[in-house]
């Protein structure tokens, strides 16, 4: 069991508290901000509930990445191969509010470097109905092992006499 998520959760706690206090101040000052039409920025920090789930699996046949992208539409997602051995995933969704005074932007960027021996040119992806993106890269077929080829000796016309 990894302790990394616990460390990050503790690291983010002061930032969440500061964001909470800033929101309280914004609520108090909202009437005065309304007259100046200042843009408001709302940051969300990942915690246990909103953390994007991802799984990386490597077995004898393939390298596979699964990401939970349920907040994004298929047209919001871009997958590219970069540097010859890496997969770059970017998802970006912008939602404008009806009053034209604000918008929400959700963005996710991930990069996975493939271990050697994988055929990145034959990678493929699927997006399930529940928003799970699966990217699969097959392993390169192993070369045929060394094999001795037998020599068949044919008797010529002169040798048969």
C-alpha positions as CSV (number, residue, x, y, z in Angstrom):
1,X,0.0,0.0,0.0
2,X,1.4,3.3,-1.0
3,X,1.6,6.3,1.3
4,X,1.9,8.8,-1.5
5,X,-1.9,9.7,-1.7
6,X,-1.9,10.3,2.1
7,X,1.1,12.6,1.8
8,X,-0.6,14.6,-1.0
9,X,-3.9,14.7,0.9
10,X,-2.1,16.3,3.8
11,X,-0.2,18.6,1.5
12,X,-3.5,19.8,-0.1
13,X,-5.3,20.4,3.3
14,X,-4.0,23.9,3.9
15,X,-4.8,24.9,0.3
16,X,-8.4,23.7,0.7
17,X,-8.7,25.7,3.9
18,X,-7.3,28.8,2.2
19,X,-9.7,28.3,-0.7
20,X,-12.6,27.9,1.8
21,X,-11.7,31.2,3.5
22,X,-11.4,33.0,0.1
23,X,-14.8,31.8,-0.9
24,X,-16.2,33.2,2.4
25,X,-14.6,36.5,1.7
26,X,-15.9,36.4,-1.9
27,X,-19.5,35.9,-0.6
28,X,-19.1,38.9,1.7
29,X,-17.7,41.1,-1.1
30,X,-19.9,39.7,-4.0
31,X,-22.2,42.7,-4.2
32,X,-19.3,45.1,-4.7
33,X,-17.6,42.7,-7.2
34,X,-20.8,42.5,-9.2
35,X,-20.6,46.1,-10.2
36,X,-17.1,45.8,-11.6
37,X,-17.8,42.5,-13.3
38,X,-14.6,40.8,-12.1
39,X,-14.1,37.3,-13.3
40,X,-14.1,34.7,-10.5
41,X,-11.8,31.7,-10.5
42,X,-12.8,28.6,-8.6
43,X,-10.1,26.1,-8.2
44,X,-10.8,22.5,-7.2
45,X,-8.0,20.4,-5.6
46,X,-8.1,16.7,-5.9
47,X,-9.1,14.7,-2.9
48,X,-10.3,11.2,-2.4
49,X,-13.8,11.8,-4.0
50,X,-12.8,13.7,-7.1
51,X,-9.4,12.1,-7.9
52,X,-9.3,10.7,-11.4
53,X,-9.0,7.0,-11.3
54,X,-6.3,5.4,-13.5
55,X,-4.9,1.9,-13.9
56,X,-1.9,0.8,-15.8
57,X,-1.5,-2.9,-16.7
58,X,1.4,-4.6,-18.4
59,X,1.2,-8.3,-19.2
60,X,2.7,-10.7,-21.7
61,X,0.6,-9.4,-24.6
62,X,0.0,-5.7,-24.1
63,X,0.4,-2.4,-22.2
64,X,-2.9,-1.0,-21.2
65,X,-4.0,2.3,-19.5
66,X,-7.5,2.9,-18.2
67,X,-8.6,6.4,-17.2
68,X,-12.0,7.5,-15.8
69,X,-13.0,10.4,-18.1
70,X,-16.7,10.4,-17.3
71,X,-16.8,14.2,-17.2
72,X,-15.6,14.5,-20.8
73,X,-17.3,13.9,-24.2
74,X,-15.4,11.9,-26.8
75,X,-14.8,15.0,-28.9
76,X,-13.2,16.6,-25.8
77,X,-10.4,13.9,-25.7
78,X,-7.2,13.9,-27.7
79,X,-4.7,11.0,-27.7
80,X,-1.4,11.3,-29.4
81,X,1.8,9.3,-29.7
82,X,4.9,11.4,-28.9
83,X,8.6,10.9,-28.8
84,X,8.3,7.5,-30.3
85,X,7.5,5.7,-27.0
86,X,5.0,7.8,-25.1
87,X,1.2,8.4,-25.2
88,X,-0.1,11.9,-24.5
89,X,-3.8,12.2,-23.4
90,X,-5.5,15.5,-23.1
91,X,-9.1,16.1,-22.2
92,X,-10.6,19.6,-22.1
93,X,-14.2,20.7,-21.6
94,X,-15.4,24.2,-21.3
95,X,-18.9,25.1,-20.1
96,X,-20.3,28.6,-20.5
97,X,-23.0,29.8,-18.1
98,X,-26.2,31.3,-19.4
99,X,-25.5,34.8,-18.1
100,X,-22.2,35.1,-20.1
101,X,-20.4,36.2,-16.9
102,X,-18.6,33.0,-16.2
103,X,-17.5,29.6,-17.4
104,X,-16.1,26.3,-16.1
105,X,-13.1,24.7,-17.5
106,X,-12.2,21.1,-16.8
107,X,-8.9,19.9,-18.1
108,X,-6.8,16.7,-17.7
109,X,-3.4,15.9,-19.1
110,X,-1.6,12.6,-18.7
111,X,1.5,11.2,-20.3
112,X,2.5,7.5,-20.2
113,X,5.9,6.3,-21.3
114,X,5.8,2.8,-22.8
115,X,8.3,0.2,-21.8
116,X,10.5,-1.0,-24.7
117,X,9.1,-3.8,-26.9
118,X,5.7,-2.3,-27.5
119,X,4.2,-1.5,-31.0
120,X,3.0,2.1,-30.4
121,X,1.9,2.4,-34.1
122,X,-0.7,-0.3,-33.5
123,X,-2.2,1.3,-30.4
124,X,-5.9,1.6,-30.1
125,X,-8.4,3.1,-27.7
126,X,-12.0,2.7,-26.6
127,X,-14.3,4.8,-24.5
128,X,-17.0,2.9,-22.6
129,X,-20.5,4.1,-22.0
130,X,-19.6,4.9,-18.4
131,X,-16.7,7.1,-19.4
132,X,-13.7,4.8,-19.0
133,X,-11.0,5.4,-21.6
134,X,-8.9,2.3,-22.4
135,X,-5.7,2.6,-24.4
136,X,-4.1,-0.6,-25.5
137,X,-0.7,-1.1,-27.1
138,X,0.3,-4.6,-28.1
139,X,3.8,-6.0,-27.6
140,X,6.0,-6.4,-30.7
141,X,6.0,-10.0,-31.8
142,X,9.2,-11.7,-30.9
143,X,11.5,-12.6,-33.7
144,X,11.7,-16.3,-34.5
145,X,14.5,-17.9,-32.6
146,X,17.6,-19.2,-34.3
147,X,16.9,-22.4,-36.3
148,X,19.2,-24.7,-38.1
149,X,18.0,-25.4,-41.6
150,X,18.9,-28.9,-42.8
151,X,20.6,-29.4,-46.1
152,X,19.1,-31.9,-48.5
153,X,21.7,-33.2,-51.0
154,X,20.3,-34.0,-54.4
155,X,22.1,-36.6,-56.5
156,X,23.1,-35.3,-59.9
157,X,23.0,-37.3,-63.2
158,X,26.7,-38.1,-63.0
159,X,26.6,-39.5,-59.5
160,X,23.8,-42.0,-60.2
161,X,26.0,-43.9,-62.7
